[in-house]
Amino acid sequence: MSGSRSVIVVGGGLVGCVLSIYLARRGLDVTLYERNPDPRKRGGASRASINITLCERGWQSLSRIGLGPKIEQLSIPAYGRCVHTNLGESCFQQYGLVGQAIHSISRNTLHVELIQAAEDQGVGLRFDSRCCNIDFESAEVEGECDGHPFRDCGDCIFAADGCFSVVRSQLLKKGRFNYSQRFWRNGYKELRIPPDTRGRPQLEFNAIHLWPRGSYMAIAFPNLDGSFTCSLHLPFEGEVSFESIRCGKQLFDLFSKSFPDLVTLIPGLDDGFFSQEPNEMLTLKCQPWSWKGKALLLGDAAHAVLPSYGQGANASFEDCQRLDNIVEQHGSAWQKVFELFEGERRPNTDALADLCERHFEDLSNHSRNSLFQLRRRVESELHRLMPDHFAPLYAMVTFSSMPYCEAIQKDHAQTWVVDRLLKCDDIEQKLASGDFQEKILQWLDDSEGREQTAPVHPSGSDSVVLR
Ligand SMILES: Cc1cc2nc3c(=O)[nH]c(=O)nc-3n(C[C@H](O)[C@H](O)[C@H](O)COP(=O)(O)OP(=O)(O)OC[C@H]3O[C@@H](n4cnc5c(N)ncnc54)[C@H](O)[C@@H]3O)c2cc1C
């Protein structure tokens, strides 16, 4: 790459690492500043961690930088979700077509691999280095390392410092910067379901487990050692909430009533629950993402989404790949590169943010009603029967790299067809008939030309279930 050669990345989380690898592969001198210590030196991969599910978008990006096979070995494929009722019964719902899976991996394990890969790629890693001030004109960062101040300057700064980004907060002061942040009413705590005494998983291993209970829920992800990481999502305040559960008895009563099968699966439930504060989740949008070719926001610093679709990291890894495509064409003409990047990505990540919020809402309201269940079965069957013509929104988001806006638009059109089908008696039997399938194909053709004015998920028509 001709022209500018040294760049600074602020934030060495998942996105800062992946981005640094992409940039270093383009021949740039990359220095990455991370406020925390090196996770490889503090038993990073073995510490408690949330789980991330990787899907097609994430894999495509990781594969481009040669990391796909290594990370796949550290993850567990989940072919569907196992939904548990409060009577202790469960039912398995396949995610996509036969063989399609999302992959569960501990965030810490993934982080350690990415840090190592960045170092192997020649990225200069500076841990324990907190960036405090940015001079945008000169692309200079000022910070503090072990109590000592430092300064560094590059041709531009990439800010991957997460949803509470310092770089973004300083950009905000420059004026004409649009910004919105919305905390979700629920938070989450992480609990652990260990393997049994013989080291075997206590739940179906190749699945994500879900206990939906209206305004609250639990969700569990498999780990390589046979354990599951279980996130308990509750409102912060209200009748059943983190605020209202103050003693072991109240916690036990909640679990006995709503999650009876989890009571025996989580030893030391109250220690696990009361030893941590609930974590927040938020949606964040901002604009513009860059400043005069000198700084660019990426990952959660630019667009944080609720985890209902498991897309935050996947979308951000996709960002890195798309940015790299633009760099390939335009080299280090950073202003042009940043503008093209934001032009392509922001409409899609904004649409994703809305989708994830609506999905959490819909999940609470509809996921357990029978019309919703029927809709899901009809959609899955259509996907199976005519995979080239119909894919549920979840499949388009998860198992393709179709731009999010396009997937949502296509879903609008398909919703019109599914709404018509749901009005037919015995629809599930009728789907098997060849003549009926011809008619559906015709409707799908017709729907593509229709002007779509409906909301993405009108009441009762939510076409996706949490992960
Ligand atoms: C409960 C939950 C479940 C999720 N599940 C999924 C999932 O299944 N699939 C998925 O794709 N996504 C998921 N996500 C989203 C995903 O975790 C985030 O999108 C992703 O971690 C964002 O990465 P990032 O590098 O942009 O930010 P972060 O991971 O927040 O990293 C930012 C880094 O910057 C560093 N930093 C911050 N400030 C400074 C500073 N001033 N100086 C130096 N360094 C700094 C931080 O220490 C950190 O290392 C989930 C999120 C949550 C909360």
Ligand as a Chemical Component Dictionary entry (heavy atoms), coordinates in Angstrom:
data_LIG
# 
_chem_comp.id                   LIG 
_chem_comp.type                 NON-POLYMER 
_chem_comp.pdbx_formal_charge   0 
_chem_comp.three_letter_code    LIG 
# 
loop_
_chem_comp_atom.comp_id 
_chem_comp_atom.atom_id 
_chem_comp_atom.alt_atom_id 
_chem_comp_atom.type_symbol 
_chem_comp_atom.charge 
_chem_comp_atom.model_Cartn_x 
_chem_comp_atom.model_Cartn_y 
_chem_comp_atom.model_Cartn_z 
_chem_comp_atom.pdbx_ordinal 
LIG C1  C1  C 0 -24.626 -10.873 26.859 1  
LIG C2  C2  C 0 -24.055 -10.650 25.494 2  
LIG C3  C3  C 0 -24.089 -11.678 24.585 3  
LIG C4  C4  C 0 -23.575 -11.487 23.308 4  
LIG N1  N1  N 0 -23.647 -12.509 22.417 5  
LIG C5  C5  C 0 -23.172 -12.339 21.169 6  
LIG C6  C6  C 0 -23.219 -13.404 20.230 7  
LIG O1  O1  O 0 -23.691 -14.490 20.531 8  
LIG N2  N2  N 0 -22.754 -13.189 18.979 9  
LIG C7  C7  C 0 -22.229 -11.981 18.617 10 
LIG O2  O2  O 0 -21.822 -11.836 17.459 11 
LIG N3  N3  N 0 -22.161 -10.952 19.486 12 
LIG C8  C8  C 0 -22.610 -11.104 20.741 13 
LIG N4  N4  N 0 -22.532 -10.080 21.638 14 
LIG C9  C9  C 0 -21.960 -8.784  21.214 15 
LIG C10 C10 C 0 -20.437 -8.794  21.268 16 
LIG O3  O3  O 0 -19.993 -9.209  22.534 17 
LIG C11 C11 C 0 -19.923 -7.385  20.968 18 
LIG O4  O4  O 0 -20.532 -6.904  19.797 19 
LIG C12 C12 C 0 -18.416 -7.402  20.761 20 
LIG O5  O5  O 0 -17.752 -7.880  21.896 21 
LIG C13 C13 C 0 -17.931 -5.991  20.439 22 
LIG O6  O6  O 0 -16.533 -6.011  20.351 23 
LIG P1  P1  P 0 -15.706 -4.660  20.449 24 
LIG O7  O7  O 0 -14.284 -5.086  20.288 25 
LIG O8  O8  O 0 -16.283 -3.649  19.521 26 
LIG O9  O9  O 0 -15.970 -4.114  21.902 27 
LIG P2  P2  P 0 -15.463 -4.725  23.290 28 
LIG O10 O10 O 0 -15.540 -6.204  23.254 29 
LIG O11 O11 O 0 -16.213 -4.000  24.341 30 
LIG O12 O12 O 0 -13.930 -4.323  23.353 31 
LIG C14 C14 C 0 -13.509 -3.007  23.562 32 
LIG C15 C15 C 0 -12.084 -3.059  24.080 33 
LIG O13 O13 O 0 -11.590 -1.731  24.186 34 
LIG C16 C16 C 0 -10.905 -1.600  25.408 35 
LIG N5  N5  N 0 -10.947 -0.188  25.790 36 
LIG C17 C17 C 0 -12.029 0.532   26.163 37 
LIG N6  N6  N 0 -11.691 1.806   26.424 38 
LIG C18 C18 C 0 -10.366 1.900   26.212 39 
LIG C19 C19 C 0 -9.439  2.960   26.307 40 
LIG N7  N7  N 0 -9.817  4.183   26.711 41 
LIG N8  N8  N 0 -8.152  2.720   26.004 42 
LIG C20 C20 C 0 -7.743  1.475   25.616 43 
LIG N9  N9  N 0 -8.586  0.430   25.514 44 
LIG C21 C21 C 0 -9.888  0.637   25.795 45 
LIG C22 C22 C 0 -11.658 -2.511  26.365 46 
LIG O14 O14 O 0 -10.877 -2.879  27.471 47 
LIG C23 C23 C 0 -11.981 -3.685  25.451 48 
LIG O15 O15 O 0 -10.970 -4.647  25.451 49 
LIG C24 C24 C 0 -23.020 -10.241 22.940 50 
LIG C25 C25 C 0 -22.972 -9.206  23.859 51 
LIG C26 C26 C 0 -23.490 -9.401  25.139 52 
LIG C27 C27 C 0 -23.448 -8.279  26.122 53 
# 
loop_
_chem_comp_bond.comp_id 
_chem_comp_bond.atom_id_1 
_chem_comp_bond.atom_id_2 
_chem_comp_bond.value_order 
_chem_comp_bond.pdbx_ordinal 
LIG C1  C2  SING 1  
LIG C2  C3  SING 2  
LIG C2  C26 DOUB 3  
LIG C3  C4  DOUB 4  
LIG C4  N1  SING 5  
LIG C4  C24 SING 6  
LIG N1  C5  DOUB 7  
LIG C5  C6  SING 8  
LIG C5  C8  SING 9  
LIG C6  O1  DOUB 10 
LIG C6  N2  SING 11 
LIG N2  C7  SING 12 
LIG C7  O2  DOUB 13 
LIG C7  N3  SING 14 
LIG N3  C8  DOUB 15 
LIG C8  N4  SING 16 
LIG N4  C9  SING 17 
LIG N4  C24 SING 18 
LIG C9  C10 SING 19 
LIG C10 O3  SING 20 
LIG C10 C11 SING 21 
LIG C11 O4  SING 22 
LIG C11 C12 SING 23 
LIG C12 O5  SING 24 
LIG C12 C13 SING 25 
LIG C13 O6  SING 26 
LIG O6  P1  SING 27 
LIG P1  O7  DOUB 28 
LIG P1  O8  SING 29 
LIG P1  O9  SING 30 
LIG O9  P2  SING 31 
LIG P2  O10 DOUB 32 
LIG P2  O11 SING 33 
LIG P2  O12 SING 34 
LIG O12 C14 SING 35 
LIG C14 C15 SING 36 
LIG C15 O13 SING 37 
LIG C15 C23 SING 38 
LIG O13 C16 SING 39 
LIG C16 N5  SING 40 
LIG C16 C22 SING 41 
LIG N5  C17 SING 42 
LIG N5  C21 SING 43 
LIG C17 N6  DOUB 44 
LIG N6  C18 SING 45 
LIG C18 C19 SING 46 
LIG C18 C21 DOUB 47 
LIG C19 N7  SING 48 
LIG C19 N8  DOUB 49 
LIG N8  C20 SING 50 
LIG C20 N9  DOUB 51 
LIG N9  C21 SING 52 
LIG C22 O14 SING 53 
LIG C22 C23 SING 54 
LIG C23 O15 SING 55 
LIG C24 C25 DOUB 56 
LIG C25 C26 SING 57 
LIG C26 C27 SING 58 
# 
